[in-house]
Amino acid sequence: MRTLNYILLAVADPAASKQFYSNLLGLEPVQNSPTFVLYVLPNGMKLGLWIKDEIEPRPLPVGGVEVTFSEDDDAAVQATYADWSGKAKVLQEPVAMDFGFTFVVEDPDGHRIRVFARAADPR
């Protein structure tokens, strides 16, 4: 069975992206070179940052994809927002939407990062 366990983002400057993501995630990468940075998140998911000029085939322009982190509840979303809003450009402040409570920030390359807590199932 195939497993989705890795997200690769095309970045202009891996060193700047490393600084941003290390600060945002509170983690250091397991691999760090001038062209590539790799994080392994506590749940085993991997996040790679590859210099866009060396990716073959060339990546499309940024847009339409979000890296998404889930939280247990609205209070945890608010706490993450309080931490991350000082570290990243806020695109959407915390708001209740049909799927849950959420906010969105942006990384230095324009990649969107969403945090959410799932809405309670109406029964």
Secondary structure, 3 states (H helix, E strand, C coil): CCCCCEEEEEECCHHHHHHHHHHHHCCCCCEECCCEEEEECCCCCEEEEEEHHHCCCCCCCCCCCEEEEECCCHHHHHHHHHHHCCCCEEEEEEEEECCEEEEEEECCCCCEEEEEEECCCCC
